[in-house]
Amino acid sequence: MVEEEAHGEVVAAGGAPRDKKLNFFQRIALFIRQVFGELRKVVTPTRQELVKYTLVVLGFVVVMMAIVYGLDLLFTWVVNLVFGVPA
């Protein structure tokens, strides 16, 4: 039912019959093996990449804050123009 590929990945066999189902503990064991297989694929960024990604995210957040602030000012002005108390 389960094959290990050359890269150490755990996958379901393609030609395995579908009528036999793994029991509860076998499914848990398969899940844990697959989790560890996926964790082996994770690549940790270098310090330089991490700083670069952090700056990109912070820059994006600042730009989005500026856009939201500008739209808030615009909508406030329009609402005051339409519903404001006459001077």
Distance bins in CASP14 RR format, pairs under 12 A and 6 or more apart:
PFRMAT RR
TARGET T0000
AUTHOR 0000-0000-0000
RMODE 2
METHOD distances of the structure
MODEL  1
1 10 0 0 0 0 0 1 0 0 0 0 0
1 11 0 0 0 0 0 1 0 0 0 0 0
1 12 1 0 0 1 0 0 0 0 0 0 0
1 13 1 0 1 0 0 0 0 0 0 0 0
1 14 0 0 0 0 1 0 0 0 0 0 0
1 15 0 0 0 0 1 0 0 0 0 0 0
1 16 1 0 1 0 0 0 0 0 0 0 0
1 17 0 0 0 0 1 0 0 0 0 0 0
1 18 0 0 0 0 1 0 0 0 0 0 0
1 19 0 0 0 0 0 1 0 0 0 0 0
1 20 1 0 0 1 0 0 0 0 0 0 0
1 21 0 0 0 0 1 0 0 0 0 0 0
1 22 1 0 0 1 0 0 0 0 0 0 0
1 23 0 0 0 0 0 1 0 0 0 0 0
1 26 0 0 0 0 1 0 0 0 0 0 0
1 27 0 0 0 0 0 1 0 0 0 0 0
1 29 0 0 0 0 0 1 0 0 0 0 0
1 30 0 0 0 0 1 0 0 0 0 0 0
2 8 0 0 0 0 0 1 0 0 0 0 0
2 9 0 0 0 0 0 1 0 0 0 0 0
2 10 1 0 0 1 0 0 0 0 0 0 0
2 11 1 0 0 1 0 0 0 0 0 0 0
2 12 1 0 0 1 0 0 0 0 0 0 0
2 13 1 0 0 1 0 0 0 0 0 0 0
2 14 0 0 0 0 0 1 0 0 0 0 0
2 15 0 0 0 0 0 1 0 0 0 0 0
2 16 0 0 0 0 1 0 0 0 0 0 0
2 20 0 0 0 0 0 1 0 0 0 0 0
2 22 0 0 0 0 1 0 0 0 0 0 0
2 26 0 0 0 0 1 0 0 0 0 0 0
2 27 0 0 0 0 0 1 0 0 0 0 0
2 29 0 0 0 0 1 0 0 0 0 0 0
2 30 1 0 0 1 0 0 0 0 0 0 0
2 31 0 0 0 0 0 1 0 0 0 0 0
2 33 0 0 0 0 1 0 0 0 0 0 0
2 34 0 0 0 0 1 0 0 0 0 0 0
3 9 0 0 0 0 1 0 0 0 0 0 0
3 10 1 0 0 1 0 0 0 0 0 0 0
3 11 1 0 0 1 0 0 0 0 0 0 0
3 12 1 0 0 1 0 0 0 0 0 0 0
3 13 1 0 1 0 0 0 0 0 0 0 0
3 14 1 0 0 1 0 0 0 0 0 0 0
3 15 0 0 0 0 1 0 0 0 0 0 0
3 16 0 0 0 0 1 0 0 0 0 0 0
3 30 0 0 0 0 0 1 0 0 0 0 0
3 33 0 0 0 0 0 1 0 0 0 0 0
4 10 1 0 1 0 0 0 0 0 0 0 0
4 11 0 0 0 0 1 0 0 0 0 0 0
4 12 0 0 0 0 0 1 0 0 0 0 0
4 13 0 0 0 0 0 1 0 0 0 0 0
4 30 0 0 0 0 0 1 0 0 0 0 0
4 33 0 0 0 0 1 0 0 0 0 0 0
4 34 0 0 0 0 0 1 0 0 0 0 0
4 36 0 0 0 0 0 1 0 0 0 0 0
4 37 0 0 0 0 0 1 0 0 0 0 0
5 11 1 0 0 1 0 0 0 0 0 0 0
5 12 0 0 0 0 0 1 0 0 0 0 0
5 13 0 0 0 0 0 1 0 0 0 0 0
5 14 0 0 0 0 0 1 0 0 0 0 0
5 34 0 0 0 0 0 1 0 0 0 0 0
5 37 0 0 0 0 0 1 0 0 0 0 0
7 37 0 0 0 0 1 0 0 0 0 0 0
7 38 0 0 0 0 0 1 0 0 0 0 0
7 40 0 0 0 0 1 0 0 0 0 0 0
7 41 0 0 0 0 1 0 0 0 0 0 0
8 33 0 0 0 0 1 0 0 0 0 0 0
8 34 0 0 0 0 0 1 0 0 0 0 0
8 36 0 0 0 0 1 0 0 0 0 0 0
8 37 1 0 0 1 0 0 0 0 0 0 0
8 38 0 0 0 0 0 1 0 0 0 0 0
8 40 1 0 0 1 0 0 0 0 0 0 0
8 41 0 0 0 0 0 1 0 0 0 0 0
9 30 0 0 0 0 0 1 0 0 0 0 0
9 33 0 0 0 0 1 0 0 0 0 0 0
9 34 0 0 0 0 1 0 0 0 0 0 0
9 35 0 0 0 0 0 1 0 0 0 0 0
9 36 0 0 0 0 0 1 0 0 0 0 0
9 37 1 0 0 1 0 0 0 0 0 0 0
9 38 0 0 0 0 1 0 0 0 0 0 0
9 39 0 0 0 0 0 1 0 0 0 0 0
9 40 0 0 0 0 1 0 0 0 0 0 0
9 41 0 0 0 0 1 0 0 0 0 0 0
10 26 0 0 0 0 0 1 0 0 0 0 0
10 29 0 0 0 0 1 0 0 0 0 0 0
10 30 1 0 0 1 0 0 0 0 0 0 0
10 31 0 0 0 0 1 0 0 0 0 0 0
10 32 0 0 0 0 1 0 0 0 0 0 0
10 33 1 0 1 0 0 0 0 0 0 0 0
10 34 1 0 1 0 0 0 0 0 0 0 0
10 35 0 0 0 0 1 0 0 0 0 0 0
10 36 0 0 0 0 1 0 0 0 0 0 0
10 37 1 0 0 1 0 0 0 0 0 0 0
10 38 0 0 0 0 1 0 0 0 0 0 0
10 40 0 0 0 0 0 1 0 0 0 0 0
11 30 0 0 0 0 1 0 0 0 0 0 0
11 33 0 0 0 0 0 1 0 0 0 0 0
11 34 0 0 0 0 1 0 0 0 0 0 0
11 37 0 0 0 0 0 1 0 0 0 0 0
11 38 0 0 0 0 0 1 0 0 0 0 0
12 18 0 0 0 0 1 0 0 0 0 0 0
12 20 0 0 0 0 0 1 0 0 0 0 0
12 21 0 0 0 0 0 1 0 0 0 0 0
12 22 0 0 0 0 1 0 0 0 0 0 0
12 26 0 0 0 0 0 1 0 0 0 0 0
12 27 0 0 0 0 0 1 0 0 0 0 0
12 30 0 0 0 0 1 0 0 0 0 0 0
12 33 0 0 0 0 0 1 0 0 0 0 0
12 34 0 0 0 0 1 0 0 0 0 0 0
13 20 0 0 0 0 0 1 0 0 0 0 0
13 22 0 0 0 0 0 1 0 0 0 0 0
13 30 0 0 0 0 0 1 0 0 0 0 0
16 22 0 0 0 0 0 1 0 0 0 0 0
20 26 0 0 0 0 0 1 0 0 0 0 0
21 27 0 0 0 0 1 0 0 0 0 0 0
21 30 0 0 0 0 0 1 0 0 0 0 0
22 28 0 0 0 0 1 0 0 0 0 0 0
22 29 0 0 0 0 1 0 0 0 0 0 0
22 30 1 0 0 1 0 0 0 0 0 0 0
22 31 0 0 0 0 0 1 0 0 0 0 0
22 33 0 0 0 0 0 1 0 0 0 0 0
23 29 0 0 0 0 1 0 0 0 0 0 0
23 30 0 0 0 0 0 1 0 0 0 0 0
24 30 0 0 0 0 0 1 0 0 0 0 0
24 31 0 0 0 0 0 1 0 0 0 0 0
25 31 0 0 0 0 0 1 0 0 0 0 0
25 32 0 0 0 0 0 1 0 0 0 0 0
26 32 0 0 0 0 0 1 0 0 0 0 0
26 33 0 0 0 0 0 1 0 0 0 0 0
27 33 0 0 0 0 0 1 0 0 0 0 0
27 34 0 0 0 0 0 1 0 0 0 0 0
28 34 0 0 0 0 0 1 0 0 0 0 0
28 35 0 0 0 0 0 1 0 0 0 0 0
29 35 0 0 0 0 0 1 0 0 0 0 0
29 36 0 0 0 0 0 1 0 0 0 0 0
30 36 0 0 0 0 0 1 0 0 0 0 0
30 37 0 0 0 0 0 1 0 0 0 0 0
31 37 0 0 0 0 0 1 0 0 0 0 0
31 38 0 0 0 0 0 1 0 0 0 0 0
32 38 0 0 0 0 0 1 0 0 0 0 0
32 39 0 0 0 0 0 1 0 0 0 0 0
33 39 0 0 0 0 0 1 0 0 0 0 0
33 40 0 0 0 0 0 1 0 0 0 0 0
34 40 0 0 0 0 0 1 0 0 0 0 0
34 41 0 0 0 0 0 1 0 0 0 0 0
35 41 0 0 0 0 0 1 0 0 0 0 0
35 42 0 0 0 0 0 1 0 0 0 0 0
36 42 0 0 0 0 0 1 0 0 0 0 0
43 49 0 0 0 0 1 0 0 0 0 0 0
44 50 0 0 0 0 1 0 0 0 0 0 0
45 51 0 0 0 0 1 0 0 0 0 0 0
45 52 0 0 0 0 1 0 0 0 0 0 0
45 53 1 0 0 1 0 0 0 0 0 0 0
45 54 0 0 0 0 0 1 0 0 0 0 0
46 52 0 0 0 0 1 0 0 0 0 0 0
46 53 0 0 0 0 0 1 0 0 0 0 0
47 53 0 0 0 0 0 1 0 0 0 0 0
47 54 0 0 0 0 0 1 0 0 0 0 0
48 54 0 0 0 0 0 1 0 0 0 0 0
48 55 0 0 0 0 0 1 0 0 0 0 0
49 55 0 0 0 0 0 1 0 0 0 0 0
49 56 0 0 0 0 0 1 0 0 0 0 0
50 56 0 0 0 0 0 1 0 0 0 0 0
50 57 0 0 0 0 0 1 0 0 0 0 0
51 57 0 0 0 0 0 1 0 0 0 0 0
51 58 0 0 0 0 0 1 0 0 0 0 0
52 58 0 0 0 0 0 1 0 0 0 0 0
52 59 0 0 0 0 0 1 0 0 0 0 0
53 59 0 0 0 0 0 1 0 0 0 0 0
53 60 0 0 0 0 0 1 0 0 0 0 0
54 60 0 0 0 0 0 1 0 0 0 0 0
54 61 0 0 0 0 0 1 0 0 0 0 0
55 61 0 0 0 0 0 1 0 0 0 0 0
55 62 0 0 0 0 0 1 0 0 0 0 0
56 62 0 0 0 0 0 1 0 0 0 0 0
56 63 0 0 0 0 0 1 0 0 0 0 0
57 63 0 0 0 0 0 1 0 0 0 0 0
57 64 0 0 0 0 0 1 0 0 0 0 0
58 64 0 0 0 0 0 1 0 0 0 0 0
58 65 0 0 0 0 0 1 0 0 0 0 0
59 65 0 0 0 0 1 0 0 0 0 0 0
59 66 0 0 0 0 1 0 0 0 0 0 0
60 66 0 0 0 0 0 1 0 0 0 0 0
60 67 0 0 0 0 0 1 0 0 0 0 0
61 67 0 0 0 0 0 1 0 0 0 0 0
61 68 0 0 0 0 0 1 0 0 0 0 0
62 68 0 0 0 0 0 1 0 0 0 0 0
62 69 0 0 0 0 0 1 0 0 0 0 0
63 69 0 0 0 0 0 1 0 0 0 0 0
63 70 0 0 0 0 0 1 0 0 0 0 0
64 70 0 0 0 0 0 1 0 0 0 0 0
64 71 0 0 0 0 0 1 0 0 0 0 0
65 71 0 0 0 0 0 1 0 0 0 0 0
65 72 0 0 0 0 0 1 0 0 0 0 0
66 72 0 0 0 0 0 1 0 0 0 0 0
66 73 0 0 0 0 0 1 0 0 0 0 0
67 73 0 0 0 0 0 1 0 0 0 0 0
67 74 0 0 0 0 0 1 0 0 0 0 0
68 74 0 0 0 0 0 1 0 0 0 0 0
68 75 0 0 0 0 0 1 0 0 0 0 0
69 75 0 0 0 0 0 1 0 0 0 0 0
69 76 0 0 0 0 0 1 0 0 0 0 0
70 76 0 0 0 0 1 0 0 0 0 0 0
70 77 0 0 0 0 1 0 0 0 0 0 0
71 77 0 0 0 0 0 1 0 0 0 0 0
71 78 0 0 0 0 0 1 0 0 0 0 0
72 78 0 0 0 0 0 1 0 0 0 0 0
72 79 0 0 0 0 0 1 0 0 0 0 0
73 79 0 0 0 0 0 1 0 0 0 0 0
73 80 0 0 0 0 0 1 0 0 0 0 0
74 80 0 0 0 0 0 1 0 0 0 0 0
74 81 0 0 0 0 0 1 0 0 0 0 0
75 81 0 0 0 0 0 1 0 0 0 0 0
75 82 0 0 0 0 0 1 0 0 0 0 0
75 83 0 0 0 0 0 1 0 0 0 0 0
76 82 0 0 0 0 0 1 0 0 0 0 0
76 83 0 0 0 0 0 1 0 0 0 0 0
76 84 0 0 0 0 0 1 0 0 0 0 0
77 83 0 0 0 0 0 1 0 0 0 0 0
77 84 0 0 0 0 0 1 0 0 0 0 0
78 84 0 0 0 0 0 1 0 0 0 0 0
80 86 0 0 0 0 0 1 0 0 0 0 0
80 87 0 0 0 0 0 1 0 0 0 0 0
END
